[in-house]
Amino acid sequence: MAKFNVYTGDPVGGAVPTAAQLGFEPPRFCAECGRRMVVQVRPDGWSAKCSRHGEQDSKDHEDRR
């Protein structure tokens, strides 16, 4: 379960930016530890890497929608 907001790095329950609500913004912070992730935006999506929890890809998140 997520402990941190992936768009702001704040504890879960904070406001989510409008661009993120619309799906235009990739996650910038790790949901598990709140650390800033290295994000690469591609024409077909994005990838994000946390130094502690590994890599995520937008293709993985499309399956959940």
Secondary structure, DSSP 8 states (H G I E B T S, - for coil): ---B-TTT-SBTTS---HHHHTT-S---B-TTT--B-EEEEETTEEEEEETTTEEEEHHHHHTT-
